[in-house]
């Protein structure tokens, strides 16, 4: 079992979204569902398909920096501020595994770069469609819904 959903939301996802100025209940729910679907909330953090809570591939991480963040220096600086000062320069993709707030910021930037319109926070099928579009193009919507039920609904939520 990975990180408790309530603690992940309270101590990682919410503070990261607030720091980025992108907080909303829907953003929280989407990232929580993505972490549940991609890594069972951190049960497996490094995989051939991607790194960290959100299983972001090395290629997608690099493309996000090159094609999205590089065009907005202020946003890039904000995101870079979450990374470890020296480790990021030596192994930037390792940050996706060891730095939960950095990984969460990158995951949100992937959502933002996709330009998806956000549904209501409790519209799980719509959140699943965004998850599939952003994180798992070959995924099945039911995988997101089952991961939500197993990892999120089965645990108490943070207030």
LINLIN-V713664 format. One record per residue. RES is the residue in one letter. SS is DSSP state (@ for helix, = for strand, . for the rest). PHI is phi in radians with two decimals (NA if undefined). D_FIRST is the distance of its C-alpha to the first C-alpha in Angstrom with 2 decimals. Layout:
BEGIN
RES|SS|PHI|D_FIRST, RES|SS|PHI|D_FIRST
END
This chain:
BEGIN
X|.|NA|0.00, X|.|-1.54|3.78, X|.|-1.32|6.89, X|.|-1.07|8.33, X|@|-0.97|10.59, X|@|-1.11|13.61, X|@|-1.27|13.33, X|@|-1.05|12.82, X|@|-1.15|15.81, X|@|-1.18|17.83, X|@|-1.80|17.59, X|@|-2.17|17.24, X|@|-1.14|18.22, X|@|-1.04|21.06, X|@|-1.08|22.67, X|@|-1.18|22.65, X|@|-1.12|24.28, X|@|-1.10|26.73, X|@|-1.02|27.59, X|@|-1.38|28.34, X|.|1.27|30.33, X|.|-2.18|28.36, X|.|-1.22|26.52, X|.|-2.79|26.44, X|@|-1.03|24.23, X|@|-1.17|24.14, X|@|-1.07|23.09, X|@|-1.01|20.18, X|@|-1.09|19.14, X|@|-1.10|19.66, X|@|-1.19|17.61, X|@|-1.12|14.68, X|@|-1.13|15.04, X|@|-1.12|15.54, X|@|-1.13|12.37, X|@|-1.13|10.47, X|@|-1.28|12.80, X|@|-1.41|13.10, X|@|-2.43|9.78, X|.|0.92|7.09, X|.|1.01|7.52, X|.|1.74|7.57, X|.|-1.14|5.36, X|.|-2.38|9.04, X|.|-1.76|11.70, X|=|-2.34|14.85, X|=|-2.59|16.11, X|.|-1.03|19.74, X|.|-1.59|19.62, X|=|2.85|18.67, X|=|-1.97|17.19, X|.|1.40|14.54, X|.|-0.93|12.51, X|.|-1.83|15.32, X|.|0.85|16.26, X|=|-1.56|19.79, X|.|-1.28|22.21, X|@|-0.98|24.69, X|@|-1.10|27.49, X|@|-1.13|26.26, X|@|-1.06|25.64, X|@|-1.12|29.18, X|@|-1.09|30.76, X|@|-1.06|29.37, X|@|-1.13|31.02, X|@|-1.28|34.18, X|@|-1.82|34.74, X|.|-2.12|33.34, X|@|-1.22|32.84, X|@|-1.11|36.00, X|@|-1.46|38.04, X|.|-2.34|37.05, X|@|-1.01|37.49, X|@|-1.17|36.62, X|@|-1.16|33.27, X|@|-1.03|32.64, X|@|-1.14|33.49, X|@|-1.08|31.16, X|@|-1.15|28.18, X|@|-1.05|29.33, X|.|-1.09|29.46, X|.|-1.48|25.67, X|.|-1.45|25.55, X|.|-1.11|26.20, X|.|-1.03|29.95, X|.|-1.67|30.48, X|@|-1.09|27.29, X|@|-1.05|27.54, X|@|-1.20|31.01, X|@|-1.46|30.04, X|.|-2.57|26.76, X|@|-1.07|26.14, X|@|-1.31|23.36, X|@|-1.10|21.36, X|@|-1.01|21.24, X|@|-1.16|18.94, X|@|-1.62|16.28, X|@|-1.66|17.08, X|.|-2.10|18.49, X|@|-1.12|16.32, X|@|-1.22|19.50, X|@|-1.10|21.47, X|@|-1.04|18.97, X|@|-1.17|18.97, X|@|-1.09|22.77, X|@|-1.13|23.11, X|@|-1.04|21.00, X|@|-1.17|23.29, X|@|-1.11|26.31, X|@|-1.11|25.50, X|@|-1.10|25.52, X|@|-1.09|28.71, X|@|-1.12|30.35, X|@|-1.24|29.86, X|.|1.31|31.83, X|.|-1.22|30.09, X|.|-1.38|31.32, X|.|-1.45|28.61, X|.|-1.48|28.47, X|.|-1.17|27.77, X|.|-1.08|24.30, X|.|-1.71|23.88, X|.|-1.56|25.17, X|@|-1.06|21.98, X|@|-1.06|24.06, X|@|-1.21|25.80, X|@|-1.10|22.67, X|@|-1.09|21.46, X|@|-1.13|24.84, X|@|-1.16|24.52, X|@|-0.95|21.05, X|@|-1.11|22.70, X|@|-1.13|25.76, X|@|-1.56|24.16, X|.|-1.85|20.96, X|.|-2.55|21.18, X|.|-0.96|24.86, X|.|-1.77|24.38, X|.|-1.30|21.37, X|.|-1.83|21.85, X|@|-0.97|21.75, X|@|-1.13|20.05, X|@|-1.13|16.99, X|@|-1.10|16.68, X|@|-1.12|17.47, X|@|-1.20|15.02, X|@|-1.12|12.09, X|@|-1.05|13.59, X|@|-1.08|13.89, X|@|-1.25|10.42, X|@|-1.68|8.59, X|@|-1.87|11.72, X|@|-1.13|14.11, X|.|-1.40|12.01, X|.|-2.07|11.56, X|.|-1.14|14.73, X|.|-1.64|16.25, X|.|-1.29|17.90, X|.|-1.49|21.65
END
